């Protein structure tokens, strides 16, 4: 089993080494940054759908699914992102490689245990502009929020499971604003640092039943109550020597230390699907998030407000013949989906929307239930109106799901 963990481990290191900034979105300036976690690769390639129970994949979105595991599962996922950023007058391109999650699921009879790490949100942008009076501005940001989680799922009945995840959130976000007047020798720099921490909870239910001899009905529900994230903030004002490519501090003019509290919004999702077990499934899911109570780390932005967020997911999978011995192609899992969401951010009176189509494959790895998952996600976020940015993005999604039996007593020595 140890050897099977080596490949995912080096895969993790390779992604982490390349991913200095996990996003290039200017929208990551707001709140806790750009929320990157859209589910595991298996769910994400079905439009983010998390309705179906799975015996060989870890479903991080619904902790009730841990009770469906039949094999110990280790999974690690990442993605490559290529984005075209468009304003009313300019176009830019950016690329990023990121680690998206790593998790372990362990079956325990009628129950299951899951734990892992999710780089949940990211801040990463570098923007410069020159006003009509030749005043120069530069805006930079980095960091993000991470989640360490542990969860437990229990099968109350053969077709009904419940579960809960406890998540510890932590991270550091830095943003820098620099301004240089044409008549001034030095520029002014404002460095804001926020250290975030807090605990969140995710509760889940999964239910399935036979409609007839071939068809199954699936449904799921998750709920995360509202909690608080503490943000320890510092603001340092200094004078700097300004050039087009770099700055160097000359004198620190002041430092302010203070603490704010961010509301982690409550979230509720409900989904249902229909299909033939181990053959095909199709389903839909709605996620509601009470984003109207959210705020910014420093509570000093006047051009952004928040409203309740809604996400719609639709997708499914198809397997020609998972027991085939003669054709590898017949054992491949084909996935596709679509998602549409209002993110909850309203900037310059424009609601920021995000939508994408997804498609991919689950490729079996020799001799076991382990698999390699590959796929594409093509979408658009934001708008070029109202001095904002439209992002057209393509994500290449990849994950490894490794399976084995643990805690099996040997019959022979």
C-alpha positions as CSV (number, residue, x, y, z in Angstrom):
1,X,0.0,0.0,0.0
2,X,2.9,2.4,0.7
3,X,4.1,2.2,-2.9
4,X,0.7,3.2,-4.1
5,X,0.9,6.4,-2.1
6,X,4.3,7.4,-3.7
7,X,2.9,8.5,-7.1
8,X,0.2,10.7,-5.7
9,X,2.7,12.2,-3.3
10,X,5.0,13.3,-6.0
11,X,2.1,14.5,-8.1
12,X,1.2,16.7,-5.1
13,X,4.7,18.1,-4.8
14,X,4.8,18.9,-8.5
15,X,1.6,20.8,-8.4
16,X,2.5,22.7,-5.2
17,X,6.0,23.7,-6.6
18,X,4.3,25.3,-9.7
19,X,1.4,26.9,-7.8
20,X,2.9,30.0,-6.2
21,X,-0.4,31.8,-6.7
22,X,-3.4,29.6,-7.2
23,X,-5.6,32.2,-9.0
24,X,-5.1,35.1,-11.4
25,X,-8.6,36.6,-10.9
26,X,-9.0,40.3,-9.9
27,X,-12.2,39.2,-8.2
28,X,-10.0,37.4,-5.6
29,X,-9.5,40.8,-4.1
30,X,-12.9,40.6,-2.4
31,X,-13.9,38.6,0.8
32,X,-11.7,35.6,1.4
33,X,-10.6,35.4,-2.2
34,X,-11.6,33.3,-5.2
35,X,-13.3,30.1,-3.9
36,X,-11.6,27.4,-6.0
37,X,-13.0,24.2,-4.5
38,X,-15.8,23.0,-6.8
39,X,-15.8,19.3,-5.6
40,X,-13.6,16.4,-6.4
41,X,-12.7,15.8,-10.0
42,X,-15.4,13.1,-10.3
43,X,-18.1,15.5,-9.0
44,X,-16.7,18.6,-10.7
45,X,-16.8,17.0,-14.2
46,X,-20.6,16.4,-13.7
47,X,-21.1,20.1,-13.1
48,X,-20.4,19.9,-9.4
49,X,-23.0,17.3,-8.8
50,X,-22.6,15.3,-5.5
51,X,-25.9,13.4,-5.4
52,X,-24.7,9.9,-6.1
53,X,-23.2,7.6,-3.5
54,X,-19.9,6.0,-4.5
55,X,-18.1,3.0,-3.1
56,X,-14.6,3.7,-4.6
57,X,-14.4,7.6,-4.6
58,X,-14.3,10.0,-1.7
59,X,-17.2,12.6,-2.0
60,X,-15.9,15.5,0.1
61,X,-19.1,17.6,-0.5
62,X,-21.4,15.2,1.4
63,X,-20.0,13.5,4.5
64,X,-22.9,11.0,4.5
65,X,-21.2,9.4,1.5
66,X,-18.3,8.1,3.6
67,X,-20.7,5.3,4.8
68,X,-20.9,4.0,1.2
69,X,-17.2,3.3,0.8
70,X,-16.2,-0.3,0.3
71,X,-12.4,0.2,0.0
72,X,-9.9,2.5,1.6
73,X,-9.5,5.4,-0.8
74,X,-6.8,8.0,-1.2
75,X,-7.4,10.8,-3.6
76,X,-5.5,13.9,-4.7
77,X,-6.6,16.3,-7.4
78,X,-5.3,19.4,-9.2
79,X,-6.0,21.5,-12.2
80,X,-4.3,23.7,-14.8
81,X,-6.1,27.0,-15.5
82,X,-5.8,29.2,-18.6
83,X,-7.8,32.5,-18.4
84,X,-8.4,35.3,-20.8
85,X,-9.2,38.5,-18.9
86,X,-11.1,41.1,-20.9
87,X,-12.1,44.7,-20.0
88,X,-13.7,47.3,-22.2
89,X,-10.3,48.4,-23.6
90,X,-7.7,45.6,-22.8
91,X,-7.1,41.9,-23.0
92,X,-4.7,39.8,-20.9
93,X,-3.9,36.1,-20.5
94,X,-2.9,34.2,-17.4
95,X,-2.0,30.6,-16.5
96,X,-1.9,28.7,-13.1
97,X,-1.4,25.1,-11.9
98,X,-2.9,24.3,-8.5
99,X,-3.5,21.6,-6.0
100,X,-7.2,21.3,-5.4
101,X,-7.6,18.7,-2.6
102,X,-6.2,15.6,-1.0
103,X,-8.3,13.2,1.1
104,X,-8.5,9.7,2.6
105,X,-11.7,7.7,3.1
106,X,-11.8,4.6,5.2
107,X,-14.8,2.2,5.4
108,X,-15.7,0.9,8.9
109,X,-18.5,-1.5,8.3
110,X,-21.8,0.4,8.4
111,X,-19.9,3.6,8.7
112,X,-16.9,5.5,7.2
113,X,-14.3,8.0,8.1
114,X,-12.9,10.8,5.9
115,X,-10.2,13.4,6.4
116,X,-8.0,15.6,4.3
117,X,-6.9,19.1,3.2
118,X,-8.6,21.5,0.8
119,X,-6.9,24.7,-0.4
120,X,-10.3,26.3,-0.3
121,X,-9.8,29.9,-1.6
122,X,-7.0,31.9,-3.2
123,X,-6.0,35.5,-3.7
124,X,-3.7,36.2,-6.6
125,X,-3.7,39.3,-8.8
126,X,-1.4,42.1,-10.1
127,X,-3.0,45.1,-11.7
128,X,-1.5,48.4,-12.8
129,X,-3.0,51.5,-14.4
130,X,-2.2,55.1,-15.1
131,X,-4.8,57.9,-14.6
132,X,-5.3,60.8,-17.0
133,X,-3.2,63.0,-14.8
134,X,-0.4,60.3,-15.0
135,X,-1.0,59.2,-11.4
136,X,0.2,55.6,-11.2
137,X,-1.5,52.7,-9.3
138,X,-0.5,49.2,-8.6
139,X,-2.6,46.5,-6.9
140,X,-1.2,43.1,-5.8
141,X,-2.6,40.2,-3.7
142,X,-1.5,36.8,-2.6
143,X,-2.5,34.0,-0.1
144,X,-5.8,32.3,0.6
145,X,-7.8,30.1,3.0
146,X,-7.3,26.4,3.7
147,X,-9.5,23.8,5.3
148,X,-8.4,20.7,7.3
149,X,-11.4,18.4,7.8
150,X,-12.4,15.2,9.4
151,X,-15.8,13.6,8.9
152,X,-17.9,10.5,9.7
153,X,-20.7,8.9,7.9
154,X,-23.1,6.3,9.3
155,X,-25.6,4.1,7.4
156,X,-28.8,4.1,9.5
157,X,-30.5,1.8,7.0
158,X,-29.3,0.1,3.9
159,X,-30.5,3.0,1.8
160,X,-30.2,5.9,4.2
161,X,-27.0,7.5,5.5
162,X,-26.1,10.6,7.6
163,X,-22.8,12.3,8.2
164,X,-20.9,15.3,9.5
165,X,-17.6,17.1,8.7
166,X,-15.7,19.3,11.2
167,X,-13.5,21.8,9.3
168,X,-10.7,24.0,10.7
169,X,-10.1,27.0,8.5
170,X,-6.8,28.9,8.4
171,X,-4.8,31.1,6.1
172,X,-3.1,34.4,5.4
173,X,-3.9,37.0,2.8
174,X,-1.8,40.0,1.8
175,X,-2.9,42.9,-0.4
176,X,-0.7,45.8,-1.5
177,X,-1.9,49.1,-2.9
178,X,0.6,51.6,-4.3
179,X,0.0,55.1,-5.5
180,X,2.5,57.5,-7.2
181,X,1.7,61.1,-8.1
182,X,3.6,62.5,-11.0
183,X,4.7,65.6,-9.0
184,X,6.0,63.5,-6.0
185,X,9.4,61.9,-5.7
186,X,8.2,58.9,-3.7
187,X,5.1,56.8,-3.9
188,X,2.8,55.7,-1.0
189,X,2.2,52.0,-0.2
190,X,-0.5,50.4,1.9
191,X,0.2,46.8,2.9
192,X,-2.8,44.9,4.4
193,X,-2.3,41.5,6.0
194,X,-5.1,39.3,7.4
195,X,-4.6,36.1,9.3
196,X,-7.9,34.1,9.2
197,X,-9.0,31.2,11.4
198,X,-12.2,29.5,12.5
199,X,-14.2,26.3,12.6
200,X,-17.1,25.3,10.3
201,X,-19.5,22.4,10.2
202,X,-21.0,20.4,7.3
203,X,-23.9,18.0,7.8
204,X,-25.2,15.6,5.1
205,X,-27.9,13.1,4.2
206,X,-28.1,10.5,1.4
207,X,-31.1,8.4,0.4
208,X,-31.6,5.9,-2.4
209,X,-34.4,3.5,-3.3
210,X,-35.4,1.2,-6.2
211,X,-38.0,2.5,-8.6
212,X,-38.2,-0.8,-10.5
213,X,-35.9,-3.7,-11.3
214,X,-33.4,-1.5,-13.2
215,X,-33.9,2.1,-12.1
216,X,-32.7,3.7,-8.8
217,X,-33.7,7.0,-7.3
218,X,-31.0,9.0,-5.5
219,X,-31.3,12.1,-3.3
220,X,-29.0,14.1,-1.1
221,X,-29.0,17.1,1.3
222,X,-26.2,19.0,2.9
223,X,-26.3,21.9,5.4
224,X,-23.6,24.1,6.8
225,X,-24.7,26.5,9.6
226,X,-23.5,30.1,9.7
227,X,-20.2,30.5,11.7
228,X,-17.6,33.2,12.2
229,X,-14.0,33.5,10.9
230,X,-11.7,35.7,13.0
231,X,-9.4,38.0,11.0
232,X,-6.4,39.5,12.7
233,X,-5.4,42.4,10.5
234,X,-2.5,44.8,10.2
235,X,-2.2,47.8,7.9
236,X,1.3,49.3,7.3
237,X,1.7,52.6,5.4
238,X,5.1,53.4,4.0
239,X,6.8,55.6,1.4
240,X,8.4,53.8,-1.6
241,X,10.6,54.3,-4.6
242,X,8.4,53.4,-7.5
243,X,9.3,51.9,-10.9
244,X,7.3,50.1,-13.5
245,X,8.5,46.7,-12.2
246,X,9.4,46.9,-8.5
247,X,9.3,49.1,-5.5
248,X,11.6,49.4,-2.4
249,X,10.5,50.8,0.9
250,X,12.1,54.0,2.1
251,X,10.3,54.8,5.4
252,X,7.4,53.2,7.4
253,X,5.0,56.0,8.3
254,X,2.6,54.0,10.5
255,X,1.1,50.6,11.4
256,X,-2.5,49.8,12.5
257,X,-3.4,46.5,14.2
258,X,-7.1,45.5,14.6
259,X,-9.4,42.5,14.4
260,X,-12.6,41.9,12.4
261,X,-15.1,39.0,12.2
262,X,-16.3,37.5,8.9
263,X,-19.5,35.6,8.7
264,X,-19.1,32.3,7.0
265,X,-22.5,32.1,5.3
266,X,-24.9,29.2,5.9
267,X,-25.2,26.9,2.9
268,X,-28.0,24.5,2.0
269,X,-28.0,22.1,-1.0
270,X,-30.5,19.6,-2.3
271,X,-30.2,17.2,-5.2
272,X,-31.9,14.3,-6.8
273,X,-31.0,11.8,-9.6
274,X,-32.1,8.7,-11.4
275,X,-30.2,5.9,-13.1
276,X,-29.1,2.3,-13.4
277,X,-26.4,1.4,-10.9
278,X,-22.9,1.1,-12.3
279,X,-24.3,1.9,-15.8
280,X,-25.6,5.5,-16.0
281,X,-26.9,8.3,-13.8
282,X,-28.3,11.8,-14.4
283,X,-29.2,14.3,-11.8
284,X,-29.6,17.9,-10.7
285,X,-28.7,19.9,-7.6
286,X,-29.4,23.4,-6.2
287,X,-27.2,25.1,-3.7
288,X,-28.3,28.2,-1.7
289,X,-25.9,30.3,0.3
290,X,-26.9,33.2,2.6
291,X,-24.2,35.4,1.3
292,X,-26.0,38.7,2.1
293,X,-24.4,38.7,5.6
294,X,-20.9,38.4,4.2
295,X,-18.4,41.2,4.4
296,X,-14.8,42.1,3.6
297,X,-11.7,41.6,5.8
298,X,-11.2,45.3,6.4
299,X,-14.8,46.5,6.0
300,X,-13.6,49.5,3.9
301,X,-15.0,48.8,0.4
302,X,-17.9,51.0,-0.9
303,X,-18.3,49.5,-4.4
304,X,-19.2,46.0,-3.4
305,X,-22.2,44.5,-1.7
306,X,-23.3,40.9,-1.2
307,X,-26.6,39.1,-1.8
308,X,-27.7,35.5,-1.4
309,X,-25.9,33.2,-3.8
310,X,-27.5,30.4,-5.9
311,X,-25.9,27.6,-7.9
312,X,-27.6,25.1,-10.2
313,X,-25.8,21.9,-11.3
314,X,-26.8,19.3,-13.8
315,X,-24.8,16.3,-14.9
316,X,-24.3,12.6,-14.9
317,X,-22.1,9.7,-16.1
318,X,-22.2,6.6,-18.3
319,X,-20.2,3.4,-18.2
320,X,-20.7,1.0,-21.3
321,X,-19.7,-2.2,-19.4
322,X,-17.8,-1.9,-16.1
323,X,-17.3,-5.7,-16.0
324,X,-15.9,-6.1,-19.5
325,X,-12.8,-8.2,-19.8
326,X,-12.3,-7.8,-23.6
327,X,-12.6,-4.0,-24.0
328,X,-10.8,-1.3,-21.9
329,X,-12.9,1.4,-23.5
330,X,-16.1,-0.2,-22.2
331,X,-14.9,0.2,-18.6
332,X,-14.2,3.9,-18.9
333,X,-16.5,6.3,-17.1
334,X,-17.8,9.1,-19.2
335,X,-18.9,12.3,-17.3
336,X,-20.4,15.6,-18.4
337,X,-22.3,18.4,-16.8
338,X,-23.2,22.1,-16.6
339,X,-23.3,24.6,-13.7
340,X,-24.6,28.2,-13.4
341,X,-24.3,30.3,-10.3
342,X,-24.8,33.8,-9.0
343,X,-21.7,34.2,-6.8
344,X,-23.3,36.7,-4.4
345,X,-20.9,39.5,-5.2
346,X,-22.4,42.8,-6.6
347,X,-19.6,45.1,-7.8
348,X,-20.3,48.5,-9.2
349,X,-24.0,47.5,-9.2
350,X,-23.3,44.4,-11.4
351,X,-24.0,40.9,-10.1
352,X,-21.1,38.6,-10.8
353,X,-22.1,35.3,-12.4
354,X,-20.2,32.2,-13.2
355,X,-21.2,29.4,-15.5
356,X,-19.3,26.4,-17.1
357,X,-19.7,23.2,-19.1
358,X,-17.7,20.2,-18.1
359,X,-16.7,16.8,-19.6
360,X,-14.2,14.1,-18.8
361,X,-13.2,10.5,-18.3
362,X,-12.5,8.1,-15.5
363,X,-9.7,5.8,-16.7
364,X,-9.3,2.5,-14.7
365,X,-5.8,1.6,-13.6
366,X,-4.7,-2.0,-14.0
367,X,-5.7,-4.7,-11.6
368,X,-7.8,-2.8,-9.1
369,X,-10.6,-0.2,-8.6
370,X,-8.1,2.7,-8.7
371,X,-8.5,5.2,-11.5
372,X,-7.2,8.3,-13.2
373,X,-9.7,11.1,-13.8
374,X,-9.2,13.7,-16.6
375,X,-11.5,16.4,-17.9
376,X,-12.1,19.9,-19.1
377,X,-14.1,22.8,-17.6
378,X,-14.9,25.7,-19.9
379,X,-16.6,28.7,-18.4
380,X,-17.1,32.5,-18.0
381,X,-17.2,34.7,-14.9
382,X,-17.9,38.4,-14.6
383,X,-18.6,41.0,-17.2
384,X,-16.6,43.7,-19.0
385,X,-19.2,46.3,-18.3
386,X,-19.1,48.8,-15.4
387,X,-15.3,49.0,-15.4
388,X,-15.1,45.3,-14.5
389,X,-13.4,42.2,-15.9
390,X,-14.8,39.3,-17.9
391,X,-12.9,36.0,-17.4
392,X,-13.1,33.3,-20.0
393,X,-11.4,30.2,-18.5
394,X,-10.4,26.7,-19.4
395,X,-9.5,24.3,-16.6
396,X,-7.8,21.0,-17.2
397,X,-8.9,18.8,-14.2
398,X,-6.9,15.7,-13.1
399,X,-7.1,13.4,-10.1
400,X,-5.8,10.1,-8.9
401,X,-8.1,7.8,-6.8
402,X,-6.2,4.9,-5.3
403,X,-8.0,2.0,-3.6
404,X,-7.0,-0.9,-1.3
405,X,-8.3,-3.0,1.5
406,X,-7.2,-2.1,5.0
407,X,-7.7,-3.8,8.3
408,X,-8.1,-7.3,6.7
409,X,-7.0,-10.1,9.1
410,X,-4.6,-12.5,7.3
411,X,-5.6,-16.1,7.3
412,X,-2.1,-17.4,6.5
413,X,1.2,-16.3,7.7
